[in-house]
Amino acid sequence: MLATLVIGLREGLEAALIVGMIAAFLRRNSVSLKPMWLGVGAAVVLSALVGIILEIVSAALPQQQQEAMETVIGAVAVVIVTFMIVWMSKNARSMKSSLEAHAGSAIKGGSVVAMATMAFLAVLREGVETAVFMVAAFQSSLDPLAAGTGAVLGLTIAAGVGFLLFRGAIKLNLAKFFKATGVFLVFVAAGLVMKSLRTAHEAGWVNVGQDPTVSLAWLAPNGSARAAILTGVLGIPSDPRVVEVLGWALYLLPMLAFILWPRTWRPSAATLPRVQFIAAGVLGAAAIVLIIAAPLAIPANPLSPTGTTPAITSAGHAGVKLQLTSGDAASAAVAAGVGAGSKAVSGAAATAQKTLVVTATDGAQSSYPLTPHGSESHAGRTVSAYTAVATTDGQGEPATLSMDALTELNGGRTPVGISSSSNPGPFTAAWTHKGKISVWLVNDAIIDASNTQSATLTLSGGGLNTPRTIAVSGQDGWLVPEEIVTAAVTELNSFESASTENVLWSRYLPAVFFIAALGLLAAGRRNRRQLLVTAPSP
């Protein structure tokens, strides 16, 4: 309510002063006020229609488009209030003479249309500014009814004050009034900057700088009067994000300096261009420093496509090391060094797009061509899924097993259907290994993998009348420990978050500084040319 009351009071009083100045001039010149009131009424109606149309259009849009519309309205409102404050500070003293000059031209022309148009345009600007700013304030308000009441009160008070000023019944220090209300509106506009950046994120336009900063829930609990002031009036959310705080500060501080900077400290017309050039240089240098230094704050990528990932056996013992490589590199790795204990490598691995190289504890290496299966969710991440068939030819496995060895392979128990008395062994063993290797990648780096391989053992001899087949589960299976997967995901999330957030500091903020520097350079050149034009001839 307070925000809309002050907006209505300030904007309404500006409009009332404009109307009062025109009316006083016309009365001194014995000219009818009807054309002026016709223009004023048309401007008021049109301004109200602008606000109503904006609100209706925004409410009729889908949710994401509503957020986009609110972002645009908020941004336009910030531009309007900024222009209004700057214009008033520069033109307040000449506003009366300018209006009287336009009214004098209309009187000389003797045109009722010219008189109505002059009043219409003079009031329309204030009315449209008020309408857009009010719509933005309504959208940011926690209580639309209170906001509407504040707007009506502000406009009513402004109309009354304007009438009393016109009649000469009261005196008002307009410079102090506009300065005080200007400071308040700067805080309201800075809150609109935060609101617009948040709705821009919800509309999908701004996705950087979304890390939380501080929680203000302790300062302004929901439903409290402090929350109404902090969020409803000043537009500051209880959980501001980095980009919102940055936008708030970049708008608030320069605008407050512009309004509150003492006139005695302001540079003279002769030194102003030099000050503007220096400020432009400082901003440009700051932008260059950010572009160079900000990327240095990004941590190293925790996952490397060429790195190794440890895995453990199904029984929890130290297992193998995994590495992702190309087919050609896999062939070279296996051929380079594995000795007699190396397992055979399929020729298809040499041409596979991605190949998993598995290094056993004894240095033996195997490579498996991976088959892609698209994207899926795994370990809280969106990953690329791959599989491979884990088959071997049984090299290195014992061809003969004693009863004790067989019992050990079966988990300490004699397999069902085999008796140590009637089938004492030794047995002839035929091994068959089957299973599936699953690999999950992020940016071509291993984040998780598992091998569900098991062995099927066919026994004959040793007192058996017929061959008997038993399953030796988990004989060659392995997996990446859960703690390693969790740590990798956590580090990767931190790395990606830092990389994304760094765009704000290394690109967007330097771009803002460069634009501001260019604006200062242009203003400095313009002011210097004016000095040269107005300088007295020697």
C-alpha positions as CSV (number, residue, x, y, z in Angstrom):
1,M,0.0,0.0,0.0
2,L,2.8,2.4,0.9
3,A,4.6,1.9,-2.5
4,T,1.4,2.6,-4.6
5,L,0.5,5.5,-2.3
6,V,3.8,7.2,-2.9
7,I,3.7,6.5,-6.6
8,G,0.2,7.9,-6.9
9,L,1.1,10.9,-4.7
10,R,4.3,11.8,-6.6
11,E,3.0,11.1,-10.2
12,G,-0.3,12.7,-9.4
13,L,1.3,15.8,-8.0
14,E,3.5,16.1,-11.1
15,A,0.4,15.9,-13.2
16,A,-1.4,18.4,-11.0
17,L,1.4,20.8,-11.1
18,I,1.5,20.6,-14.9
19,V,-2.3,21.2,-15.1
20,G,-2.1,24.0,-12.5
21,M,0.7,25.8,-14.4
22,I,-1.2,25.6,-17.7
23,A,-4.5,26.7,-16.0
24,A,-2.8,29.7,-14.2
25,F,-1.2,30.9,-17.5
26,L,-4.5,30.5,-19.4
27,R,-6.4,32.4,-16.7
28,R,-3.9,35.3,-16.7
29,N,-4.5,35.5,-20.5
30,S,-8.3,35.3,-20.1
31,V,-8.6,32.1,-22.1
32,S,-11.2,29.4,-21.4
33,L,-10.1,26.3,-19.5
34,K,-12.5,24.0,-21.3
35,P,-10.1,22.8,-24.0
36,M,-7.5,22.2,-21.4
37,W,-9.8,20.0,-19.3
38,L,-10.9,18.2,-22.4
39,G,-7.3,17.2,-23.1
40,V,-6.7,16.3,-19.4
41,G,-9.7,14.1,-19.3
42,A,-8.8,12.3,-22.5
43,A,-5.2,11.7,-21.1
44,V,-6.5,10.3,-17.8
45,V,-8.9,7.9,-19.6
46,L,-6.3,6.7,-22.0
47,S,-3.7,6.2,-19.2
48,A,-6.3,4.2,-17.2
49,L,-7.0,2.1,-20.3
50,V,-3.3,1.4,-20.7
51,G,-3.0,0.0,-17.1
52,I,-6.2,-2.0,-17.5
53,I,-5.2,-3.6,-20.8
54,L,-1.7,-4.5,-19.4
55,E,-3.3,-6.2,-16.4
56,I,-5.9,-8.1,-18.5
57,V,-3.4,-9.3,-21.1
58,S,-0.9,-10.4,-18.4
59,A,-3.6,-12.3,-16.5
60,A,-4.9,-14.1,-19.6
61,L,-1.5,-15.5,-20.6
62,P,-0.2,-19.0,-19.6
63,Q,2.0,-19.2,-16.5
64,Q,5.4,-18.9,-18.3
65,Q,4.1,-16.2,-20.6
66,Q,2.7,-14.3,-17.5
67,E,6.2,-14.4,-16.0
68,A,7.6,-13.0,-19.3
69,M,5.0,-10.3,-19.4
70,E,5.6,-9.3,-15.8
71,T,9.4,-9.1,-16.6
72,V,8.7,-6.7,-19.5
73,I,6.3,-4.5,-17.5
74,G,8.8,-4.4,-14.6
75,A,11.7,-3.5,-16.8
76,V,9.6,-0.8,-18.5
77,A,8.5,0.6,-15.1
78,V,12.2,0.8,-14.0
79,V,13.1,2.7,-17.2
80,I,10.2,5.0,-16.7
81,V,10.9,5.9,-13.1
82,T,14.6,6.3,-13.9
83,F,13.8,8.7,-16.7
84,M,11.3,10.5,-14.6
85,I,13.8,11.1,-11.8
86,V,16.6,12.2,-14.1
87,W,14.2,14.4,-16.2
88,M,12.7,16.1,-13.2
89,S,16.2,16.9,-11.7
90,K,17.3,18.5,-14.9
91,N,14.1,20.2,-16.1
92,A,12.1,21.1,-12.9
93,R,13.3,24.7,-13.0
94,S,12.4,25.2,-16.7
95,M,9.2,23.2,-16.7
96,K,7.0,26.2,-16.0
97,S,8.5,28.4,-18.7
98,S,8.4,25.5,-21.2
99,L,4.7,24.8,-20.5
100,E,3.8,28.5,-20.8
101,A,5.7,28.8,-24.1
102,H,3.6,25.9,-25.5
103,A,0.4,27.4,-24.1
104,G,1.3,30.8,-25.6
105,S,1.8,29.2,-29.0
106,A,-1.6,27.5,-28.7
107,I,-3.3,30.8,-27.8
108,K,-1.7,32.6,-30.7
109,G,-2.9,29.9,-33.1
110,G,-6.4,30.4,-31.7
111,S,-7.0,26.6,-32.0
112,V,-9.1,24.8,-29.5
113,V,-7.6,21.5,-30.8
114,A,-4.0,22.8,-30.2
115,M,-4.9,23.8,-26.6
116,A,-6.5,20.4,-25.9
117,T,-3.6,18.5,-27.5
118,M,-1.0,20.5,-25.5
119,A,-2.8,19.6,-22.2
120,F,-3.4,16.0,-23.4
121,L,0.3,15.3,-24.2
122,A,1.5,17.1,-21.1
123,V,-0.7,14.9,-18.8
124,L,-0.5,11.7,-20.9
125,R,3.2,11.2,-20.3
126,E,2.6,11.4,-16.5
127,G,-0.5,9.2,-16.8
128,V,1.2,6.4,-18.8
129,E,4.2,6.4,-16.5
130,T,1.9,6.1,-13.5
131,A,-0.1,3.3,-15.2
132,V,2.9,1.2,-16.0
133,F,4.5,1.7,-12.7
134,M,1.3,1.0,-10.9
135,V,0.8,-2.3,-12.8
136,A,4.3,-3.4,-11.9
137,A,3.7,-2.4,-8.2
138,F,0.4,-4.3,-8.2
139,Q,2.1,-7.4,-9.5
140,S,4.8,-7.2,-6.8
141,S,2.3,-6.5,-4.1
142,L,1.3,-9.1,-1.5
143,D,-2.2,-7.6,-1.1
144,P,-3.7,-6.1,-4.4
145,L,-6.7,-4.6,-2.4
146,A,-4.3,-2.6,-0.2
147,A,-2.2,-1.6,-3.2
148,G,-5.3,-0.3,-5.0
149,T,-6.3,1.6,-1.9
150,G,-2.9,3.2,-1.6
151,A,-3.0,4.2,-5.3
152,V,-6.4,5.9,-4.9
153,L,-5.3,7.7,-1.7
154,G,-2.1,8.9,-3.3
155,L,-3.9,10.3,-6.4
156,T,-6.6,11.9,-4.2
157,I,-4.1,13.6,-2.0
158,A,-2.1,14.7,-5.0
159,A,-5.2,16.2,-6.6
160,G,-6.0,18.0,-3.3
161,V,-2.5,19.3,-2.9
162,G,-2.4,20.4,-6.5
163,F,-5.6,22.4,-6.1
164,L,-4.5,24.1,-2.9
165,L,-1.2,25.0,-4.6
166,F,-3.1,26.4,-7.5
167,R,-5.3,28.5,-5.2
168,G,-2.3,29.7,-3.2
169,A,-3.7,28.2,0.0
170,I,-0.5,26.3,0.9
171,K,3.3,26.5,0.2
172,L,5.3,23.4,-0.6
173,N,9.0,23.0,-1.0
174,L,8.8,21.0,-4.3
175,A,12.5,20.4,-4.5
176,K,12.6,18.7,-1.1
177,F,9.4,16.8,-1.9
178,F,10.6,15.4,-5.2
179,K,14.0,14.6,-3.7
180,A,12.5,12.6,-0.8
181,T,10.0,10.8,-3.0
182,G,12.7,10.2,-5.6
183,V,14.8,8.4,-3.0
184,F,11.8,6.2,-2.0
185,L,11.0,5.4,-5.6
186,V,14.6,4.4,-6.3
187,F,14.2,1.7,-3.6
188,V,10.9,0.6,-5.1
189,A,12.4,0.5,-8.5
190,A,15.4,-1.5,-7.2
191,G,12.9,-4.0,-5.8
192,L,11.3,-4.1,-9.2
193,V,14.7,-5.0,-10.7
194,M,14.9,-7.9,-8.3
195,K,11.3,-9.0,-9.1
196,S,11.9,-8.7,-12.9
197,L,15.1,-10.8,-12.7
198,R,13.2,-13.5,-10.7
199,T,10.3,-13.5,-13.2
200,A,12.8,-13.6,-16.0
201,H,14.3,-16.7,-14.5
202,E,10.8,-18.3,-14.2
203,A,10.1,-17.4,-17.8
204,G,13.3,-19.2,-18.8
205,W,15.2,-16.0,-19.9
206,V,17.8,-15.7,-17.1
207,N,19.4,-19.0,-15.8
208,V,22.6,-17.7,-14.4
209,G,23.3,-16.3,-10.9
210,Q,20.7,-18.5,-9.2
211,D,22.8,-19.4,-6.2
212,P,21.1,-18.4,-2.9
213,T,22.8,-15.6,-1.0
214,V,21.2,-14.9,2.5
215,S,17.9,-15.9,4.0
216,L,15.9,-13.0,5.3
217,A,13.2,-15.1,6.8
218,W,14.5,-14.2,10.3
219,L,14.2,-10.5,9.5
220,A,10.8,-10.6,7.9
221,P,8.7,-13.7,8.8
222,N,5.8,-14.5,6.5
223,G,2.6,-12.5,7.5
224,S,4.5,-10.0,9.6
225,A,4.5,-6.2,9.1
226,R,8.2,-6.3,8.4
227,A,7.6,-8.8,5.6
228,A,4.9,-6.5,4.1
229,I,7.5,-3.6,4.1
230,L,10.5,-5.7,2.9
231,T,8.7,-7.7,0.2
232,G,5.5,-5.8,-0.5
233,V,6.9,-2.3,-0.5
234,L,10.6,-2.6,-1.3
235,G,10.3,-5.8,-3.4
236,I,13.1,-7.7,-1.7
237,P,12.3,-11.4,-1.5
238,S,13.2,-13.5,1.6
239,D,15.6,-15.6,-0.4
240,P,17.4,-13.3,-2.9
241,R,19.6,-14.9,-5.5
242,V,23.0,-13.7,-6.6
243,V,21.9,-12.1,-9.9
244,E,19.0,-10.3,-8.0
245,V,21.3,-8.8,-5.4
246,L,23.7,-7.8,-8.1
247,G,21.0,-6.1,-10.2
248,W,19.6,-4.4,-7.1
249,A,23.0,-3.0,-6.1
250,L,23.9,-1.9,-9.6
251,Y,20.7,0.1,-9.9
252,L,20.3,1.4,-6.4
253,L,23.8,2.7,-5.7
254,P,24.2,4.9,-8.8
255,M,20.7,6.3,-8.6
256,L,21.0,7.2,-4.9
257,A,24.3,8.9,-5.7
258,F,22.7,10.8,-8.5
259,I,19.9,12.1,-6.2
260,L,21.7,12.6,-2.9
261,W,25.1,13.8,-4.2
262,P,25.6,17.4,-2.9
263,R,25.5,20.0,-5.6
264,T,28.7,21.6,-4.2
265,W,30.6,18.3,-4.8
266,R,29.4,17.9,-8.3
267,P,32.0,18.6,-11.1
268,S,31.7,21.8,-13.0
269,A,30.7,21.9,-16.6
270,A,34.4,22.3,-17.6
271,T,35.5,19.2,-15.6
272,L,32.5,17.0,-16.2
273,P,33.8,15.5,-19.5
274,R,37.1,14.5,-17.8
275,V,35.2,12.9,-14.9
276,Q,33.0,10.9,-17.3
277,F,36.1,9.7,-19.4
278,I,37.8,8.6,-16.2
279,A,34.7,6.7,-15.0
280,A,34.4,5.1,-18.4
281,G,38.0,4.0,-18.2
282,V,37.5,2.5,-14.7
283,L,34.4,0.6,-15.8
284,G,36.2,-0.7,-19.0
285,A,39.2,-1.8,-16.9
286,A,36.9,-3.6,-14.4
287,A,35.2,-5.4,-17.3
288,I,38.6,-6.6,-18.7
289,V,39.7,-7.8,-15.2
290,L,36.5,-9.8,-14.8
291,I,36.8,-11.3,-18.2
292,I,40.3,-12.5,-17.4
293,A,40.1,-13.3,-13.7
294,A,36.6,-14.8,-13.3
295,P,37.3,-18.0,-15.2
296,L,40.2,-18.7,-12.9
297,A,37.8,-19.3,-10.1
298,I,36.2,-22.3,-11.8
299,P,37.4,-25.6,-10.1
300,A,39.0,-28.3,-12.2
301,N,36.7,-30.8,-13.9
302,P,36.5,-33.7,-11.5
303,L,35.7,-36.2,-14.3
304,S,38.2,-36.8,-17.1
305,P,37.4,-39.0,-20.1
306,T,41.0,-40.4,-19.9
307,G,41.0,-41.0,-16.1
308,T,40.6,-44.3,-14.3
309,T,37.8,-45.4,-12.0
310,P,38.3,-48.0,-9.3
311,A,35.8,-50.8,-8.9
312,I,35.5,-53.6,-6.3
313,T,34.4,-57.2,-6.6
314,S,30.9,-58.4,-5.8
315,A,32.3,-59.7,-2.5
316,G,33.7,-56.2,-1.6
317,H,37.4,-56.9,-2.2
318,A,39.8,-54.8,-4.2
319,G,38.9,-55.3,-7.8
320,V,39.6,-53.7,-11.2
321,K,40.3,-50.3,-12.7
322,L,38.1,-48.9,-15.5
323,Q,39.1,-46.6,-18.3
324,L,37.1,-45.3,-21.2
325,T,38.9,-44.9,-24.5
326,S,38.5,-45.2,-28.2
327,G,38.7,-48.5,-30.0
328,D,42.1,-47.9,-31.4
329,A,43.5,-46.8,-28.1
330,A,42.0,-49.8,-26.4
331,S,43.7,-52.2,-28.8
332,A,47.0,-50.4,-28.2
333,A,46.6,-50.5,-24.4
334,V,45.9,-54.2,-24.4
335,A,48.7,-55.0,-26.8
336,A,51.2,-53.0,-24.8
337,G,51.6,-54.7,-21.8
338,V,49.8,-57.3,-20.3
339,G,51.9,-60.4,-20.8
340,A,50.8,-64.0,-20.6
341,G,47.9,-63.3,-18.2
342,S,46.1,-61.0,-20.6
343,K,42.7,-62.0,-21.8
344,A,41.9,-62.0,-25.5
345,V,40.4,-58.9,-27.0
346,S,37.6,-59.0,-29.6
347,G,38.6,-57.4,-32.9
348,A,35.4,-55.4,-32.8
349,A,36.9,-53.3,-30.1
350,A,39.2,-51.7,-32.5
351,T,36.4,-50.1,-34.4
352,A,34.0,-49.4,-31.5
353,Q,33.1,-45.7,-31.0
354,K,33.6,-46.1,-27.2
355,T,35.4,-49.0,-25.5
356,L,35.8,-49.9,-21.8
357,V,39.2,-51.1,-20.8
358,V,39.2,-53.2,-17.6
359,T,42.5,-53.7,-15.8
360,A,42.7,-56.6,-13.3
361,T,44.8,-56.6,-10.1
362,D,47.4,-58.7,-11.9
363,G,47.7,-56.2,-14.7
364,A,45.7,-58.2,-17.2
365,Q,43.5,-56.1,-19.4
366,S,40.3,-56.7,-21.3
367,S,38.4,-54.3,-23.5
368,Y,34.7,-54.3,-24.3
369,P,33.0,-52.4,-27.1
370,L,30.1,-50.4,-25.7
371,T,26.6,-50.2,-27.2
372,P,24.7,-46.9,-26.5
373,H,21.2,-46.9,-25.2
374,G,20.4,-43.1,-25.0
375,S,20.0,-41.0,-21.9
376,E,18.4,-41.9,-18.6
377,S,18.4,-40.8,-15.0
378,H,21.0,-42.4,-12.8
379,A,22.5,-41.4,-9.4
380,G,20.6,-38.1,-9.6
381,R,22.0,-37.2,-12.9
382,T,21.0,-37.4,-16.6
383,V,23.6,-39.7,-18.0
384,S,24.4,-41.6,-21.2
385,A,23.8,-45.3,-20.8
386,Y,26.0,-48.0,-22.4
387,T,26.2,-51.8,-22.1
388,A,28.6,-54.5,-23.2
389,V,28.4,-58.3,-23.2
390,A,30.8,-59.7,-20.6
391,T,31.8,-63.0,-22.1
392,T,35.2,-64.8,-22.0
393,D,36.5,-68.0,-23.3
394,G,37.5,-69.4,-20.0
395,Q,41.2,-68.9,-20.3
396,G,43.0,-69.1,-17.0
397,E,40.3,-71.1,-15.2
398,P,41.3,-74.5,-13.8
399,A,40.3,-77.4,-16.0
400,T,40.2,-79.7,-13.0
401,L,38.6,-79.2,-9.7
402,S,39.0,-81.1,-6.4
403,M,36.1,-81.6,-4.0
404,D,37.6,-78.9,-1.7
405,A,38.0,-76.4,-4.5
406,L,34.5,-77.1,-5.7
407,T,33.1,-76.6,-2.2
408,E,35.0,-73.3,-1.9
409,L,33.6,-72.0,-5.2
410,N,30.0,-72.9,-4.0
411,G,30.3,-70.7,-0.9
412,G,31.6,-73.4,1.5
413,R,28.8,-75.9,0.7
414,T,28.8,-79.1,-1.4
415,P,26.7,-78.5,-4.5
416,V,23.3,-80.2,-4.4
417,G,23.4,-83.7,-6.1
418,I,27.1,-84.2,-5.4
419,S,28.3,-86.4,-2.5
420,S,31.8,-86.5,-1.2
421,S,31.5,-90.3,-0.7
422,S,30.1,-91.3,-4.0
423,N,31.5,-88.5,-6.1
424,P,34.9,-87.8,-4.5
425,G,36.4,-86.1,-7.6
426,P,38.6,-84.7,-9.0
427,F,36.2,-83.3,-11.6
428,T,36.7,-82.1,-15.2
429,A,35.5,-78.5,-15.3
430,A,34.1,-76.7,-18.4
431,W,33.6,-72.9,-17.7
432,T,31.1,-70.6,-19.4
433,H,31.1,-66.9,-18.4
434,K,28.0,-64.7,-19.1
435,G,26.8,-61.4,-17.9
436,K,26.3,-57.7,-18.8
437,I,28.5,-54.7,-18.2
438,S,26.6,-51.4,-17.7
439,V,28.4,-48.1,-17.9
440,W,27.0,-44.6,-17.2
441,L,28.8,-41.6,-18.7
442,V,28.6,-37.9,-18.2
443,N,30.5,-35.9,-20.9
444,D,32.3,-39.1,-22.0
445,A,33.6,-39.7,-18.5
446,I,32.7,-42.7,-16.3
447,I,30.4,-41.8,-13.4
448,D,29.3,-45.4,-12.6
449,A,29.7,-48.9,-13.9
450,S,28.9,-52.5,-12.9
451,N,29.5,-56.0,-14.2
452,T,26.9,-58.6,-13.4
453,Q,29.0,-61.4,-14.8
454,S,28.6,-64.9,-13.4
455,A,30.2,-68.3,-14.3
456,T,28.4,-71.5,-15.2
457,L,30.5,-74.6,-14.4
458,T,29.8,-78.0,-16.1
459,L,31.4,-80.9,-14.1
460,S,32.1,-84.4,-15.4
461,G,34.1,-87.4,-14.1
462,G,35.1,-87.8,-10.5
463,G,32.4,-90.4,-9.9
464,L,29.6,-88.5,-11.7
465,N,27.5,-90.8,-13.9
466,T,26.3,-87.8,-16.0
467,P,27.6,-84.2,-16.4
468,R,26.3,-81.7,-13.8
469,T,26.0,-77.9,-14.2
470,I,26.2,-75.4,-11.3
471,A,26.1,-71.6,-11.3
472,V,29.0,-69.8,-9.6
473,S,27.4,-66.4,-9.1
474,G,29.5,-63.2,-9.0
475,Q,32.7,-65.1,-9.8
476,D,34.0,-62.2,-12.0
477,G,31.5,-59.4,-11.2
478,W,32.5,-56.0,-10.1
479,L,31.0,-52.6,-9.4
480,V,32.0,-49.0,-8.6
481,P,31.5,-48.3,-4.9
482,E,28.5,-46.2,-4.0
483,E,30.7,-43.7,-2.1
484,I,32.8,-43.1,-5.2
485,V,29.7,-42.5,-7.3
486,T,28.2,-40.1,-4.8
487,A,31.4,-38.2,-4.5
488,A,31.8,-38.0,-8.3
489,V,28.2,-36.7,-8.7
490,T,28.7,-34.1,-5.9
491,E,31.9,-32.8,-7.4
492,L,30.5,-32.8,-10.9
493,N,27.4,-30.8,-9.7
494,S,29.7,-28.3,-8.0
495,F,31.8,-28.0,-11.1
496,E,28.9,-27.5,-13.4
497,S,27.2,-25.0,-11.0
498,A,30.5,-23.0,-10.8
499,S,30.9,-23.0,-14.6
500,T,27.3,-21.8,-15.1
501,E,27.5,-19.1,-12.5
502,N,30.8,-18.0,-13.8
503,V,29.1,-16.8,-17.0
504,L,27.5,-14.0,-14.9
505,W,30.8,-12.7,-13.8
506,S,32.9,-13.3,-16.9
507,R,30.3,-12.3,-19.6
508,Y,27.2,-10.6,-18.4
509,L,28.6,-8.2,-15.8
510,P,31.5,-7.2,-18.0
511,A,29.0,-6.5,-20.8
512,V,27.0,-4.2,-18.4
513,F,30.2,-2.4,-17.5
514,F,31.2,-2.0,-21.2
515,I,27.7,-0.6,-22.0
516,A,27.9,1.8,-19.1
517,A,31.5,2.8,-20.2
518,L,30.3,3.5,-23.8
519,G,27.4,5.6,-22.4
520,L,29.8,7.7,-20.3
521,L,32.2,8.1,-23.3
522,A,29.3,9.3,-25.5
523,A,28.1,11.7,-22.7
524,G,31.6,13.0,-22.2
525,R,32.1,13.7,-25.9
526,R,28.8,15.4,-26.1
527,N,29.6,17.6,-23.1
528,R,33.0,18.4,-24.5
529,R,31.6,19.5,-27.8
530,Q,29.1,21.7,-26.0
531,L,32.0,23.4,-24.2
532,L,33.8,24.0,-27.4
533,V,30.7,25.5,-29.0
534,T,29.9,27.8,-26.1
535,A,33.6,28.8,-25.4
536,P,34.2,32.5,-26.1
537,S,36.3,33.3,-29.1
538,P,39.8,34.5,-28.4
